[in-house]
Every structure is written in C-alpha cells, then in structure tokens.
C-alpha cells in the first residue's frame, strides 16, 4: 500500500502574509451558510470590511435569507480572493475562513464601515441592518497551484 501524500504545506511567513493580504484587500466575500429548513448549504455574496483588528465585518439585512440562516446557525464559511483577468482561475490565491457570526457594535464601527462603503450611508441606520463580525476559527489558504496551507486565527490576526 502506498502512503498518501499530504498536499498541505507547513505554514510559513509567506503564506501568512498572503492570507492577511487577501483578507485586508477583500471588499466582498462568498458567504456559505446552512439553510435551516432543508439543511443544505447556501452561498451568497456579501460586502466585507476588515475591522480595526482585521477581523471580517459585514452589514447584512435581517430580510436576507443568509441572515435568517445565520440566526438559526451562526457557523459559516467565507471565501475571499478573486481571480485576475488573465490566466487559469484555479491558479490564483484564495482564502477560505471557517467562522461564527456574531453581532458587532454597529454604532461604534459606523465611521469605520462607511469609510470603506460610503454609499452604505443610505441604509446603514435602517433597523433591519446588523453589523456582523466573523469570529474565525480556522482558515485554509490555496495560494495557487500546489500551495495549500492551513492557518489559525493567530496566523491571520497577530
């Protein structure tokens, strides 16, 4: 019997820097949640802002399906990193975050959020919008072909 090759590389400073850059540069993410009535995964696109401590934040409406899903089960996943215009999209870096959605202090972070999304001023104070903080528990970086890494929160935020 042959030994399986582990495709995950040892996490190094270069991987940490790439993951941090992907997260800091992300203006949106794919949010994966579990739909409570069917138990099936659902993915939607959300706006994303790095909090002052670099944790991901998003302003979401209680009217959205993904908000209801997070209310039933705050466990979720985020995917950041978009392919560039040229080349094979699978060779471009991307970062998957496993997280738990928690409510952030919307009033305290208003100026910070609006600095990234000035047009959100139109709806930021609507009663159905909540600012969500994603508490990351684990991350997986695909840095391009043959460059896979597992990362901890301390790899991303310290």
Secondary structure as GFF3:
##gff-version 3
##sequence-region A 1 158
A	DSSP	beta_strand	8	9	.	.	.	ID=ss1
A	DSSP	alpha_helix	13	25	.	.	.	ID=ss2
A	DSSP	beta_strand	28	34	.	.	.	ID=ss3
A	DSSP	beta_strand	41	47	.	.	.	ID=ss4
A	DSSP	beta_strand	49	50	.	.	.	ID=ss5
A	DSSP	beta_strand	56	61	.	.	.	ID=ss6
A	DSSP	alpha_helix	65	72	.	.	.	ID=ss7
A	DSSP	beta_strand	75	80	.	.	.	ID=ss8
A	DSSP	three_ten_helix	89	91	.	.	.	ID=ss9
A	DSSP	beta_strand	94	103	.	.	.	ID=ss10
A	DSSP	alpha_helix	110	116	.	.	.	ID=ss11
A	DSSP	three_ten_helix	118	122	.	.	.	ID=ss12
A	DSSP	beta_strand	129	142	.	.	.	ID=ss13
A	DSSP	beta_strand	148	151	.	.	.	ID=ss14
A	DSSP	alpha_helix	153	157	.	.	.	ID=ss15
###
